[in-house]
Amino acid sequence: MDFTLPAWIDDIRARIAGFVEEELLPLEADPAAWDAHGNIAEAPLERMRAKARDAGLWTLQLPLPDGRHIGRVGMAACYEEMNRSVFGPVVFNSAAPDDGNMMVLDQLATPAQRQRWLDPIAAGQVRSAFAMTEPHPGGGSDPSMIRTRAERLGDTYVVHGRKWFITGAEGAAHFILIARTSDDPSRGLSAFLFHRDQPGWRILRRIGIMGPEEHGGHCELEFDGLEIPAGNMILEEGRGMKVTQTRLGPARLTHCMRWLGLAKRCVEVAQDYADRREGFGVRLADRESIQLMLGELGASIETGRLLVMKAAWEQDQGRYGRAEVSMAKIHVANLLHRAADVAIQINGARGYSTDTVLEWVYRYARQARLVDGADEVHRMVLNREMASNGRGFWSWEVAG
């Protein structure tokens, strides 16, 4: 496997880095640029999105206007650069949940569905949400427990049930819904598309969380007779797990790509302060304890980059890369929390304050070990893969 970037992809990566440096980092320092939920406010967001579109740095997870595709490996390099700023992903239209929704619709939607549901998200005209997780006793990490039901009546499915922690739901117009259409253990779930203006559903509440929130928050939804035309089903009845697997693998990996950018930002803030701050006649940067802390983070970040790149390469070969994605998810999620924690420790009270972005990252980082599968679930996946493949779990790719 070769992670060498083609020159044209590295040019995109470099232009993203320049955009973040010149446009987004200064914007982060402006209190007026933030909304009440710890994210970029709508007015500066639209202004920055227009600039990103004009610069050709827009919706890179889909084919470019000239037909080229940067692939997962190219996305890994570019997404890492985007999230040097906490504003980055949404500015480039590469933030969750739109990111994963666009990728799954690009792969699985019919031409008519692409035009109706994908194109407006890709253009930045609407936002979207993925409605799968349910409160107990419904489905969480185990989709087989999903209880929201869609009953077919002629050419329409009628939905009843409840979902929660649905990211972005308050600001979304387009939804992908996973619901039960039968009790078949392997083909009991189906995936549907619906619009926020359709009757028969509502947002019960926006759930408060300890960290900053994506636009639209994390919401609890109730379905009480939502009618969805059969033509709004992705694939066919009973293929909901296929849709879920197609979406979650790449979405988990793009989370990791972005988190690497945040982890590197934490090191950057820590290094900058350690270079300037003196105590007891010695710069922090000259203290062996500080050097050990930052050196360990540097190695862990590079380990994460290699895990992410290997998983990205697997997906570029047309495989799910299930074990590779799980390894990357476990490592990078924990790395992000550790990077924020170490950087705050080096910065002292300054790191704990809102004078730096570190406290934002620290609060945000705790969710990384939960979203798109908790650490424990991914460790179970790895154990199953090892048990299934034996010594072949550690095989090498062979040419030809």
Backbone hydrogen bonds, N-H to C=O, Kabsch-Sander energy under -0.5 kcal/mol:
donor,donor_aa,acceptor,acceptor_aa,energy
9,I,6,P,-0.6
10,D,6,P,-2.3
11,D,7,A,-1.8
12,I,8,W,-1.3
13,R,9,I,-2.5
14,A,10,D,-2.6
15,R,11,D,-2.2
16,I,12,I,-2.3
17,A,13,R,-2.3
18,G,14,A,-2.2
19,F,15,R,-2.2
20,V,16,I,-2.7
21,E,17,A,-2.2
22,E,18,G,-2.6
23,E,19,F,-2.8
24,L,19,F,-1.1
25,L,20,V,-2.6
27,L,23,E,-0.8
28,E,24,L,-2.4
29,A,25,L,-1.0
30,D,27,L,-1.9
33,A,30,D,-2.2
34,W,31,P,-1.3
35,D,39,N,-3.5
38,G,35,D,-1.4
41,A,33,A,-3.1
45,L,41,A,-2.0
46,E,42,E,-2.6
47,R,43,A,-1.9
48,M,44,P,-2.6
49,R,45,L,-2.8
50,A,46,E,-2.0
51,K,47,R,-1.6
52,A,48,M,-2.5
53,R,49,R,-2.5
54,D,50,A,-2.4
55,A,51,K,-1.7
56,G,53,R,-1.6
57,L,52,A,-2.7
59,T,92,F,-1.9
62,L,59,T,-1.4
64,L,68,R,-3.4
67,G,64,L,-2.6
74,G,70,I,-1.2
75,M,71,G,-2.2
76,A,72,R,-2.4
77,A,73,V,-1.6
78,C,74,G,-2.2
79,Y,75,M,-3.6
80,E,76,A,-1.5
81,E,77,A,-1.1
82,M,78,C,-2.2
83,N,79,Y,-2.0
84,R,81,E,-1.5
85,S,82,M,-1.4
88,G,85,S,-1.1
91,V,87,F,-1.4
91,V,88,G,-0.5
92,F,88,G,-1.8
93,N,90,V,-0.9
94,S,89,P,-3.2
99,D,95,A,-2.5
101,N,97,P,-2.2
102,M,98,D,-2.9
103,M,99,D,-1.8
104,V,100,G,-2.2
105,L,101,N,-2.2
106,D,102,M,-2.3
107,Q,103,M,-1.5
108,L,104,V,-2.6
109,A,105,L,-1.8
114,R,110,T,-2.9
115,Q,111,P,-2.0
116,R,112,A,-2.1
117,W,113,Q,-3.3
118,L,113,Q,-1.0
118,L,114,R,-0.8
119,D,114,R,-2.8
121,I,117,W,-0.5
121,I,118,L,-0.6
122,A,118,L,-2.6
123,A,119,D,-2.0
124,G,121,I,-1.2
125,Q,120,P,-2.3
126,V,120,P,-1.1
129,A,174,H,-1.7
131,A,129,A,-0.5
131,A,176,I,-3.4
132,M,130,F,-0.9
134,E,139,G,-3.2
138,G,135,P,-2.8
145,M,142,D,-1.9
146,I,143,P,-1.9
149,R,160,H,-2.5
150,A,180,R,-2.9
151,E,158,V,-2.6
153,L,156,T,-3.8
156,T,153,L,-1.3
157,Y,228,I,-2.8
158,V,151,E,-2.8
159,V,157,Y,-0.5
159,V,226,L,-2.8
160,H,149,R,-2.2
161,G,223,F,-2.2
163,K,221,L,-2.1
164,W,133,T,-2.4
166,I,219,C,-2.3
167,T,165,F,-0.9
168,G,217,G,-3.7
169,A,166,I,-1.6
170,E,216,G,-2.1
171,G,168,G,-1.0
172,A,168,G,-0.6
172,A,169,A,-0.9
173,A,127,R,-2.9
174,H,127,R,-1.9
175,F,194,F,-2.5
176,I,129,A,-2.2
177,L,175,F,-0.5
177,L,192,F,-2.7
178,I,131,A,-2.4
179,A,177,L,-0.6
179,A,190,S,-2.4
180,R,148,T,-3.7
181,T,188,G,-2.9
182,S,188,G,-1.6
188,G,184,D,-0.6
190,S,179,A,-2.8
191,A,234,I,-0.5
192,F,177,L,-2.6
193,L,232,N,-1.8
194,F,175,F,-1.9
196,R,173,A,-2.1
198,Q,195,H,-1.8
202,R,222,E,-2.1
204,L,202,R,-0.7
204,L,220,E,-2.7
205,R,220,E,-1.1
207,I,205,R,-0.7
207,I,218,H,-2.9
213,E,37,H,-2.5
217,G,214,E,-2.3
219,C,166,I,-1.6
220,E,205,R,-2.4
221,L,163,K,-2.8
222,E,202,R,-2.6
223,F,161,G,-3.2
224,D,200,G,-2.5
224,D,222,E,-0.5
225,G,159,V,-2.6
226,L,159,V,-1.2
226,L,200,G,-0.9
227,E,199,P,-0.6
228,I,157,Y,-3.0
228,I,226,L,-0.5
230,A,155,D,-2.7
232,N,229,P,-2.3
233,M,230,A,-1.6
234,I,191,A,-2.5
239,R,236,E,-1.8
240,G,189,L,-3.0
243,V,239,R,-1.8
244,T,240,G,-2.6
245,Q,241,M,-2.8
246,T,242,K,-2.3
247,R,243,V,-2.1
248,L,244,T,-3.0
249,G,245,Q,-1.5
251,A,247,R,-1.9
252,R,248,L,-2.8
253,L,249,G,-1.7
254,T,250,P,-2.5
255,H,251,A,-1.8
256,C,252,R,-1.7
257,M,253,L,-2.2
258,R,254,T,-2.2
259,W,255,H,-2.8
260,L,256,C,-2.0
261,G,257,M,-1.1
262,L,258,R,-1.6
263,A,259,W,-2.7
264,K,260,L,-2.4
265,R,261,G,-1.7
266,C,262,L,-2.0
267,V,263,A,-1.8
268,E,264,K,-2.3
269,V,265,R,-2.4
270,A,266,C,-2.3
271,Q,267,V,-3.1
272,D,268,E,-2.3
273,Y,269,V,-1.9
274,A,270,A,-2.6
275,D,271,Q,-2.1
276,R,272,D,-0.9
276,R,273,Y,-0.6
277,R,273,Y,-2.7
279,G,282,V,-2.4
282,V,279,G,-1.3
284,L,277,R,-2.8
285,A,274,A,-2.2
286,D,283,R,-1.2
287,R,284,L,-1.7
291,Q,287,R,-2.1
292,L,288,E,-2.5
293,M,289,S,-1.8
294,L,290,I,-2.5
295,G,291,Q,-2.5
296,E,292,L,-2.2
297,L,293,M,-1.6
298,G,294,L,-2.5
299,A,295,G,-2.0
300,S,296,E,-2.2
301,I,297,L,-2.8
302,E,298,G,-2.0
303,T,299,A,-2.3
304,G,300,S,-2.3
305,R,301,I,-2.4
306,L,302,E,-2.2
307,L,303,T,-2.3
308,V,304,G,-2.6
309,M,305,R,-2.6
310,K,306,L,-2.4
311,A,307,L,-2.2
312,A,308,V,-2.8
313,W,309,M,-2.7
314,E,310,K,-2.3
315,Q,311,A,-2.1
316,D,312,A,-2.1
317,Q,313,W,-1.1
317,Q,314,E,-0.6
318,G,315,Q,-1.6
319,R,314,E,-1.9
325,V,321,G,-3.0
326,S,322,R,-2.1
327,M,323,A,-2.5
328,A,324,E,-2.2
329,K,325,V,-2.8
330,I,326,S,-2.4
331,H,327,M,-2.2
332,V,328,A,-2.8
333,A,329,K,-1.9
334,N,330,I,-1.6
335,L,331,H,-2.4
336,L,332,V,-2.5
337,H,333,A,-1.3
338,R,334,N,-2.1
339,A,335,L,-3.0
340,A,336,L,-2.2
341,D,337,H,-2.2
342,V,338,R,-2.7
343,A,339,A,-2.3
344,I,340,A,-2.2
345,Q,341,D,-2.2
346,I,342,V,-2.3
347,N,343,A,-2.0
348,G,344,I,-1.4
350,R,347,N,-1.2
351,G,348,G,-0.8
352,Y,348,G,-1.2
353,S,349,A,-1.1
356,T,353,S,-0.7
359,E,353,S,-0.6
361,V,357,V,-2.2
362,Y,358,L,-2.8
363,R,359,E,-2.1
364,Y,360,W,-2.3
365,A,361,V,-2.9
366,R,362,Y,-0.9
367,Q,364,Y,-1.2
368,A,365,A,-1.3
369,R,365,A,-0.5
369,R,366,R,-0.8
370,L,367,Q,-2.3
371,V,367,Q,-2.7
373,G,370,L,-1.0
375,D,369,R,-1.5
377,V,374,A,-0.6
378,H,374,A,-1.9
379,R,375,D,-2.2
380,M,376,E,-1.9
381,V,377,V,-2.1
382,L,378,H,-2.2
383,N,379,R,-2.3
384,R,380,M,-2.4
385,E,381,V,-2.4
386,M,382,L,-2.6
387,A,383,N,-2.5
388,S,384,R,-2.3
389,N,385,E,-2.3
390,G,386,M,-1.9
392,G,389,N,-1.8
393,F,390,G,-1.8
394,W,391,R,-1.5
395,S,392,G,-1.7
